[in-house]
Amino acid sequence: MSKIRILPQSKFLLQLSGTIIAPNGPDQWKAADLSTWLAFQGANGLTIDGLGMVDGRGKGWWDRSCKFHRGQQVYCNIKIAENTTKLKLVKFHTSSHFNSFSFSCFFLIPFLTVELLRMDRRQVSILLYYVLLQVLKLENCNNIHMSNIKFHNSPQTHVLILGCQNVDFGFLTIQAPGTSPNTDGIHIQVSRNVSIHNSQFADGDDCISIGDRTSDISITDISCGPGHGVSIGSLGRGGAEVQVNNINVRRVNFRGTTNGVRIKTWQGGRGIVRNVSFSNINFRAVANPIIIDQFYCDIPNSCRKSNTAVHISGVRYSQLFGTSKTKVGINLNCSSNVPCTGITLEDIHLASATSDSQLISSCNNAFGLNRGIIDPKSCLRKII
């Protein structure tokens, strides 16, 4: 990994020409921290510009993914509870042994943190966390500008914005095959005042994903496809309390994505997602164009039911048009214990991408109001 630390008050211009090429697969990555290749920490006033490309050469990682090769060797980070300061990288198979204890590793991404929660002579309890493998990470940075750069084939997430303020990204191109696992375009976490605009995304996961403790996010004039759409979440995993505010997504073109505009939360989460706007959106042959899923679970039938949920409030969908590959064009699946409130549907026109059949809307515990023509017919319940 290359990690660049910049003095807090310094301004820095990085002009990128040509192509930066990552090591070719996991066997060639020799750094102690394998979660990130290029990283900036603590920068204030960083500008990244130019017509260059960053090539993550992700195929060597994708070929090791559990998604495609169950039972073959994967890589995991092992964090032992009795000695939390020691982080050790080991190799093992998806069913293997480490220090005489059994593991299973069936997640879709090649890097996991495994925390041993209980250890005795007979049993080990483990908890697996995602550790995203990024081509570029911006951590605790302020006043960041990036434009005109191309990102190609990251092993996983292409760009991570973590703990940053006042970020402006424009005229970017991010590309990876639609079948590449977990290759999000940009992920935003614990950040505010972030603008992403005039950019093109094609990847194997969310074009843009918005995580916890984010606010004042603007996403405008982008294209997305293939990919999993633009997502808020997933949020609330493991009972976490979340805070996401003031998200504005407008003038987005989705092409052949598995989702359009999505909010996804885990059962058992707490906190709130509020003041979200999706407007002037176009869908072409998109599955699940409009979706709220408060029962998100990355391993089917493995998540416990819960009486708590993240409260989703004040979400507006306005001027959304196009075609859906699925029969349910509007799917608002909310918790019975913590319903979605203050939802607004305004001027929505969706048709089937595959036939002349009529689309439908599906709502569970979703409350709000309708304005203008809603097609398919709205299923919102009156505001409570």
BELDALIN-V257134 format. One record per backbone hydrogen bond with DSSP energy under -0.5 kcal/mol. CO is the residue of the C=O (numbers start at 0). NH is the residue of the N-H. If there is no record, write none. Layout:
CO&NH  CO&NH
//
This chain:
0&2  1&38  2&4  3&40  6&9  9&43  11&13  11&46  12&14  13&15  13&48  14&16  15&51  17&52  18&20  19&54  22&24  24&27  25&28  27&29  31&33  34&133  36&1  37&136  38&3  39&138  40&5  42&141  44&11  45&144  46&13  46&48  47&146  48&15  51&149  52&19  52&54  53&55  53&151  54&21  56&59  57&60  57&61  58&62  60&63  61&64  64&67  64&68  68&71  71&93  73&91  75&77  75&89  76&78  76&113  77&79  77&87  78&115  79&82  80&83  82&85  84&86  85&79  85&87  87&77  87&89  89&75  91&73  93&104  95&102  97&100  100&97  102&95  106&65  109&74  110&130  111&76  111&113  112&114  112&128  113&78  113&115  114&116  114&126  117&124  122&119  124&116  124&117  126&114  128&112  131&133  132&155  133&36  134&37  135&159  136&39  136&138  137&161  138&41  140&164  141&44  141&45  143&167  144&47  145&169  148&172  149&53  150&174  151&55  151&56  152&57  156&134  157&134  157&135  158&186  159&137  159&161  160&188  161&139  163&191  164&142  165&143  166&194  167&145  168&196  169&147  171&199  172&150  173&201  174&152  176&179  179&182  181&183  182&204  183&157  184&158  185&208  186&160  187&210  188&162  190&214  191&165  192&166  193&217  194&168  195&219  196&170  197&170  198&222  199&173  200&224  201&175  203&181  204&227  205&184  206&185  207&230  208&187  208&210  209&232  211&189  213&244  214&192  215&193  216&247  217&195  218&249  219&197  220&198  221&252  222&200  223&254  225&202  225&224  226&257  228&206  228&207  228&230  229&261  230&209  230&232  231&263  234&265  235&238  236&239  239&241  239&269  241&271  242&213  243&273  244&215  245&216  246&248  246&276  247&218  248&278  249&220  250&221  251&253  251&281  252&223  253&283  256&286  259&229  259&261  260&290  261&231  262&292  263&234  264&295  265&268  269&241  270&310  271&243  272&312  273&245  274&246  275&315  276&248  277&317  278&250  279&251  280&320  281&253  282&322  283&255  285&324  285&325  287&259  288&260  289&330  290&262  291&293  291&332  292&264  292&295  297&299  298&301  307&267  309&311  310&272  310&312  311&340  312&274  313&275  313&315  314&343  315&277  315&317  316&345  317&279  318&280  319&348  320&282  321&350  322&285  323&352  326&328  326&359  328&289  329&361  330&291  330&332  331&333  331&363  332&293  337&334  339&366  340&313  342&368  343&316  344&370  345&318  346&319  347&374  348&321  350&323  359&328  359&329  361&331  363&333  364&339  364&366  365&380  366&342  368&344  370&346  372&347  372&374  374&349  380&367
//
